[in-house]
Protein backbone atom coordinates (compact mmCIF):
# COMPACT_ATOMS: atom_id res chain seq x y z
CA UNK A 1 0.00 0.00 0.00
CA UNK A 2 2.84 2.40 0.88
CA UNK A 3 4.42 2.13 -2.58
CA UNK A 4 1.06 2.76 -4.22
CA UNK A 5 0.59 5.89 -2.11
CA UNK A 6 4.10 7.09 -3.05
CA UNK A 7 3.35 6.41 -6.71
CA UNK A 8 0.08 8.37 -6.54
CA UNK A 9 1.76 11.27 -4.75
CA UNK A 10 4.35 11.22 -7.53
CA UNK A 11 1.53 11.44 -10.08
CA UNK A 12 0.29 14.50 -8.20
CA UNK A 13 3.79 16.01 -8.49
CA UNK A 14 3.59 15.39 -12.23
CA UNK A 15 0.30 17.27 -12.39
CA UNK A 16 1.18 20.09 -9.94
CA UNK A 17 4.76 20.06 -8.68
CA UNK A 18 4.27 21.81 -5.35
CA UNK A 19 1.01 20.23 -4.26
CA UNK A 20 2.65 17.16 -2.65
CA UNK A 21 4.90 19.31 -0.46
CA UNK A 22 1.91 21.33 0.75
CA UNK A 23 -0.12 18.18 1.24
CA UNK A 24 2.63 16.55 3.33
CA UNK A 25 3.31 19.64 5.40
CA UNK A 26 -0.21 19.79 6.82
CA UNK A 27 -0.34 16.31 8.39
CA UNK A 28 3.23 16.81 9.67
CA UNK A 29 2.11 20.08 11.28
CA UNK A 30 -1.04 18.50 12.73
CA UNK A 31 0.92 15.55 14.12
CA UNK A 32 -0.75 12.98 11.88
CA UNK A 33 2.51 12.16 10.08
CA UNK A 34 5.47 11.83 12.42
CA UNK A 35 8.53 13.29 10.72
CA UNK A 36 10.09 14.55 13.95
CA UNK A 37 13.07 12.17 13.87
CA UNK A 38 13.77 12.75 10.17
CA UNK A 39 15.59 15.38 8.13
CA UNK A 40 12.18 16.55 6.92
CA UNK A 41 10.84 17.48 10.35
CA UNK A 42 10.81 21.10 9.12
CA UNK A 43 7.74 20.24 7.01
CA UNK A 44 5.69 20.37 10.20
CA UNK A 45 6.79 23.87 11.14
CA UNK A 46 4.07 26.52 10.72
CA UNK A 47 6.30 28.63 8.47
CA UNK A 48 6.92 25.66 6.15
CA UNK A 49 3.20 24.92 6.06
CA UNK A 50 2.46 28.53 5.12
CA UNK A 51 5.18 28.70 2.47
CA UNK A 52 4.34 25.39 0.81
CA UNK A 53 0.63 26.13 0.88
CA UNK A 54 1.11 29.58 -0.68
CA UNK A 55 3.49 28.25 -3.34
CA UNK A 56 1.09 25.41 -4.20
CA UNK A 57 -1.81 27.86 -4.46
CA UNK A 58 0.36 30.13 -6.61
CA UNK A 59 1.09 27.22 -8.91
CA UNK A 60 -2.63 26.57 -9.32
CA UNK A 61 -3.05 30.20 -10.40
CA UNK A 62 -0.01 30.41 -12.70
CA UNK A 63 -1.01 27.20 -14.46
CA UNK A 64 -3.99 29.11 -15.84
CA UNK A 65 -1.75 31.69 -17.55
CA UNK A 66 -1.00 31.30 -21.27
CA UNK A 67 2.73 32.10 -20.86
CA UNK A 68 3.30 29.26 -18.38
CA UNK A 69 5.95 26.90 -19.80
CA UNK A 70 5.09 23.33 -20.69
CA UNK A 71 5.41 20.78 -17.92
CA UNK A 72 7.57 18.80 -20.36
CA UNK A 73 10.20 21.57 -20.57
CA UNK A 74 13.45 20.37 -18.94
CA UNK A 75 13.34 22.57 -15.82
CA UNK A 76 9.63 21.94 -15.20
CA UNK A 77 9.97 18.20 -15.85
CA UNK A 78 13.02 17.99 -13.61
CA UNK A 79 11.23 19.84 -10.83
CA UNK A 80 8.34 17.40 -11.02
CA UNK A 81 10.72 14.43 -10.82
CA UNK A 82 12.53 15.89 -7.80
CA UNK A 83 9.27 16.73 -6.03
CA UNK A 84 7.89 13.25 -6.79
CA UNK A 85 11.06 11.67 -5.36
CA UNK A 86 10.92 13.87 -2.27
CA UNK A 87 7.23 13.26 -1.67
CA UNK A 88 7.53 9.49 -2.08
CA UNK A 89 10.67 9.43 0.03
CA UNK A 90 9.08 11.48 2.81
CA UNK A 91 6.15 9.07 2.91
CA UNK A 92 8.63 6.24 3.39
CA UNK A 93 10.72 7.86 6.10
CA UNK A 94 8.71 6.73 9.14
CA UNK A 95 8.95 3.08 8.01
CA UNK A 96 12.57 3.43 6.80
CA UNK A 97 11.53 2.70 3.20
CA UNK A 98 12.42 6.09 1.78
CA UNK A 99 14.45 4.80 -1.18
CA UNK A 100 11.56 2.68 -2.48
CA UNK A 101 9.19 5.55 -1.84
CA UNK A 102 11.44 7.95 -3.74
CA UNK A 103 11.65 5.57 -6.71
CA UNK A 104 7.86 5.10 -6.72
CA UNK A 105 7.48 8.90 -6.50
CA UNK A 106 9.71 9.43 -9.54
CA UNK A 107 7.82 6.82 -11.55
CA UNK A 108 4.56 8.49 -10.55
CA UNK A 109 5.93 11.91 -11.50
CA UNK A 110 6.79 10.64 -14.99
CA UNK A 111 3.29 9.17 -15.32
CA UNK A 112 1.67 12.36 -14.02
CA UNK A 113 3.77 14.67 -16.18
CA UNK A 114 3.45 12.83 -19.48
CA UNK A 115 0.01 11.33 -18.87
CA UNK A 116 -1.35 14.59 -17.50
CA UNK A 117 -0.03 16.47 -20.53
CA UNK A 118 -1.62 14.03 -22.99
CA UNK A 119 -4.92 13.86 -21.10
CA UNK A 120 -5.16 17.63 -20.86
CA UNK A 121 -4.25 18.10 -24.52
CA UNK A 122 -6.91 15.62 -25.65
CA UNK A 123 -9.59 16.94 -23.29
CA UNK A 124 -8.93 20.51 -24.42
CA UNK A 125 -9.21 19.43 -28.05
CA UNK A 126 -12.52 17.68 -27.35
CA UNK A 127 -13.71 20.80 -25.50
CA UNK A 128 -13.30 23.05 -28.53
CA UNK A 129 -9.89 24.32 -27.44
CA UNK A 130 -11.14 25.78 -24.15
CA UNK A 131 -8.30 25.07 -21.70
CA UNK A 132 -9.56 26.72 -18.51
CA UNK A 133 -12.19 24.12 -17.47
CA UNK A 134 -9.74 21.30 -18.15
CA UNK A 135 -6.99 23.05 -16.18
CA UNK A 136 -9.37 23.52 -13.26
CA UNK A 137 -10.37 19.87 -13.47
CA UNK A 138 -6.70 18.90 -13.41
CA UNK A 139 -6.17 21.15 -10.37
CA UNK A 140 -9.06 19.42 -8.59
CA UNK A 141 -7.74 15.95 -9.45
CA UNK A 142 -4.28 16.83 -8.13
CA UNK A 143 -5.58 18.31 -4.87
CA UNK A 144 -8.06 15.50 -4.23
CA UNK A 145 -5.46 12.80 -4.92
CA UNK A 146 -2.95 14.52 -2.63
CA UNK A 147 -5.49 14.81 0.17
CA UNK A 148 -6.53 11.19 -0.28
CA UNK A 149 -2.91 10.00 -0.10
CA UNK A 150 -2.04 11.94 3.03
CA UNK A 151 -5.30 10.90 4.67
CA UNK A 152 -4.55 7.23 3.96
CA UNK A 153 -0.90 7.60 4.97
CA UNK A 154 -1.78 9.32 8.24
NORMOCOR-V481775 format. One line per field, one symbol per residue. ss: DSSP state (@ for helix, = for strand, . for the rest). psi: psi as a letter, one per 30 degrees, with the letter a starting at -180 (. if undefined). A space follows every 50 residues. Layout:
BEGIN
ss = ???
psi = ???
END
This chain:
BEGIN
ss = .@@@@@@@@@@@@@@...@@@@@@@@@@@@..........@@@@.@@@@@ @@@@@@@@@@@@...........@@@@@@@@@@@@@@@@@@@@....@@@ @@@@@@@@@@@@@@@@@@@@@@@@@@.....@@@@@@@@@@@@@@@@@@@ @@@.
psi = eeeeeeeeeeeeeeejefeeeeefeefeefgfjjgeglfgffffkeeeee eeeeeeeeeeefffkfgklkffkeeeeeeeeeeeeeeeeeefefghheee eeeeeeeeeeeeeeeeeeeeeeeeefgggjeeeeeeeeeeeeeeeeeeee eee.
END
